[in-house]
Amino acid sequence: MNGEIKRRIDHLRDLLVGRIPMPTEQVKQITLGLIYKFMSDIDEQNRELGGSSFFFGDYQQYAWKHILDHSLSAYERVVLYSEGLEKMSLNPNIPQLFRDIFKGAFLPFRDPAIVDQFLKGLNEFEYQHSEDLGDAYEYLLSIMGSQGDAGQFRTPRHIIDFIVAAVEPQKEDRMLDPACGTAGFLVSAYNTFSNRTSCPVPIALVQHCRVMTAKRSPKILWVMTFRRT
C-alpha cells in the first residue's frame, strides 16, 4: 500500500471528524462513497463497450459525473449525493449486490462545503486503478483494527497476477471468484486477456449470486463472462 492512498483516506477522515465523531461511521461513509464512485466508473466503462447504463430514467441525475458537474453549486451537489445514497437501493438498473450495499444508506450531515470537499476527495480514486479500492479498504480496516477479527485479508497484487498468468484466461472462459472482495482476480483476468488483443474486450456485466454456508450466512459469488465478438 502506498502513502498516497493513506493520505487520501486520512484527508477524507479529517473532513468528517467534525461532523461524524464515531470512527465506525466515518469508515462507513467513506466506504459508501468509494463504492458509489467505483460503481459509476464501472458504469462508464460498461457503456463505452456498448452495455446499458446503471443510471437512466429517474436515476440519471445521480450518476457520479452529474453530481460532480462543475456547473452545480455545493448545495446542489449535497442534495444530489444525499438523494442518490438514499435512493440507490431502489435503483432497478444496478445489480442486487449494489442495492443491498446501499440499503439504509444516508448522509448524516449537510454541510455543503465539507460534502463538496469530501466528494472531490473521493473523485481522486479511479476504477481503472482497481487496487486503489482494495488498498483503501484494507487501510480502513486497519484503522478500525478489525481486519484480523473479521477474517478479511486481501491477496497481494503480485500473487493475483501470478495466478491469473498461470491460469491463462481465454475469451470463451467464465471466471468465478468465490471469495471476491474488490474483484482483484476478475480485473486482472480481464486486463490480462485485453492486453493480448488489439482492442478492449467487452465483458458481460459482472453478476453475482448468493449462496448459504453451513452456518447459513449469505456469501457472494462473482462471475465474469467474456462476450464473443
N, C-alpha and C positions, 0 to 999 in steps of 0.2 A: 504494500500500500504506500502510495507516495504522499509527500507532505501537502501537496496541493489539494488532495481530497479532504484531508483533515482540516486544512484551512477553510475550505468551503463549508464544511459541516459546522465547524466552530463558529463561523460567521453567522450561519443560519440560527444556531442556538443562541448566540449573543443577541440577535434581533428579537428572539422570542422570550428571553429571560424576564424582561419587564412586563410582559403580557401574559405569559404562561409560566407560573412559578414551578410547577411539578415537572421534573425531568422526564418522567414517563410520557406526559402529554406533549412535551417538546419533541420527543422522539417520534411520537405518533403523527404529529403534524408534518414533520419533515419527511417521514416515510410516505404519508399520503401524497404530499406534494411531489416527491420524486416519482412515485408510481404514476401520478397524473401526467407529469411531463413525459415520462418514458412511454406511456400508453399513446400519447399524442404523436411522439416520434415514430412509433411503430405504425400508427395510422398513416402518417405522411409517406413512409416507405411503401406501405401496402397500396396506397392509392397510385403512387408512381409506377407500380408494377401492374396496374390495372385492376386492383381489388376495390371493393366497396369501402366507404368511409365509416368509421365509428361515429362520426359526428355529422349527421344530416337531419333535416327537418327541424324540429324544435331544439335539437341538441347542437346544431351547427355553431351557434354563438358561444358554446362552451369549449370549443377546440382551443388548444393552448395558444396557437398563433393569433387567435382573435382576442384572447384575454390579454396577451402581451402587445396588442396593437398600439403603436406609438400615438395614435390619434385619441386614445382613451385617456380620460383623467384618472388619477389614482383612485378616486372614489368609485368611478365606473368599473375599474378593474377589481376592486374589492367585491362589488355586487356580483359581477360575473363569476369570479372564482368561488365565492361562498355558495352561490346558487349551483354552480357546477358540482361542487363537493356533495351537496345535499341531494341533488337530483340524479347523479351518475348511477346510483344503484338501480334506478328505474329505466335506464337507457337500454332499449331492446336491441340496439345495434352493436353492443360490445359483448365479448364472451362472458359467460356466467361468472367466471373467476373474478373478473374485474368488478362485476356488480356486487359480488359477495364482499370484496375488499372495501368498497365504498358504502356498504350498508351502515347507516347510522352516522356517517361522517358529517362533520360540520366544522366551520371556522369559529373558534371560541372568542375571537376579538375582531374589531372592525376598524382598527386604526389605519387609515389609507396610506400614510407614509411608511409605516412598518410593513404592511402587506405588500406594498409596491416593491420595497427593497427585498423582501422575502422571496417574491416571485422572480425577481431578476436574479437573485442568487441561485434559485432552482434552475433557472434557464441556462446556467453555465454547464449543466450536465447534459450530455447528448447520448442518445441510444446507440449511435454508431461507435461510441466508446463504451461497449456494454459492460466492461469491467468496472466502470465508474459506479454503476448502481450497486454491484456486489461489494466493492470496496467501501462505499458509503454505508451500506447496511451492516457490514462487518464492524465498521468503526462505531456505528450507533449501538450495536450490541455490546461492544467493549465498554462504551460509556455507561451502559446500564449494568455491566458486569454479569450479563445473562447468557453469553454465548455458550459457555460450557454447560450451565444448568439446563438450557433449552435444547442442548444437543445439536446446535446449529453451527456447522463448520463449512466453510467454502473450499472447494477444490481449487488449488492454485492454478493460475493460467497456464503455466508451462506443462503441468500434468494433464490438463484438459486437452491442450493442443497435441501432446504426445499420443494420448489415447485416440483422439479423433484421427490423427495421421495414420495410426496403426489399423484402425477400422476401415479407412478409405471409403467414406460415404459416396454412393453413386446416385445419379439423378433419379433412378426409379425407387430408391430406398425410402422407407418410412422410419423415422427415428423416435425412440421413446426414452424419455429421461424420467424414471420413476421417483427420483429424489430431487426434483428440479427446484432450485432456489431462484436465481436470477437468469436462468436459461443459458448459462455459460457453455454447456456442451452443445446445445442446439445452435447457438450463434456461431460457435467455432465450426460446427459441421457445415453450416450454410456458407460461411466465409471460405472454408477450405475448398468446397466444390466450386463456388463462384470464381475463386482465383485461378481455377484450371480452365475457365471458359473465357470467351472474349466479351461477354456481356453478363449483366446480373441475371440470376436465375430466379424466376418467380416461384414463390412457395405458397402453398395453401395456408390460409390463416391458422396460426398456431391454435390448436384446440386442446381441451383438457377434459378429463372425466374424473369423477370422484369414486374412490373405492373405500371399502371398510377394512380396517385391520382387525386383528384378533381382539384388540381392545375396543373395537367399534369406534375408533376415532377416525374421522374422514381424512384422507390423504389426497393429494392432487397428482395426477399423471399428465405430463405434457407430451404431445405428439406433434411432429412437424413432418409434412409431406411435400416433397418437391413436385411442382406441376410439370407435366410433359409439355414441351413447346415444339 
